[in-house]
Amino acid sequence: MNAGNPLSPTERDQLAAGGKTRAQMLRAIAEHPTLVAAEFNRAFVLMQYFGYLRRNPNDPPDSDYTGYDFWLTKLNQFNGNFQSAEMVKAFISSTEYRQRFGP
């Protein structure tokens, strides 16, 4: 796993000295607010692709991640507020969604 460095050196030292198992340490890192904040928006946009469009962000009709990057940038501009960014509305009213899944 490559989480970057979500813990400060002090937090890392305290966690290492705490006598926790590897699993407990991994969970503490995975649930750390810094890591959660850094990954939430990326995971949310990816979930939109999987859930609404039922495809990977680089599958046809896309050939790269420009659409994913667009939505991630938009979500970041709204500080992760998907309602204000109208993320769900945009996905279900998109031409791709309507052509593939309904009226």
Secondary structure, 3 states (H helix, E strand, C coil): CCCCCCCCHHHHHHHHCCCCCHHHHHHHHHCCHHHHHHHHHHHHHHHHHHHHHCCCCCCCCCCCCHHHHHHHHHHHHCCCCCCCCCHHHHHHCCHHHHHHHCC
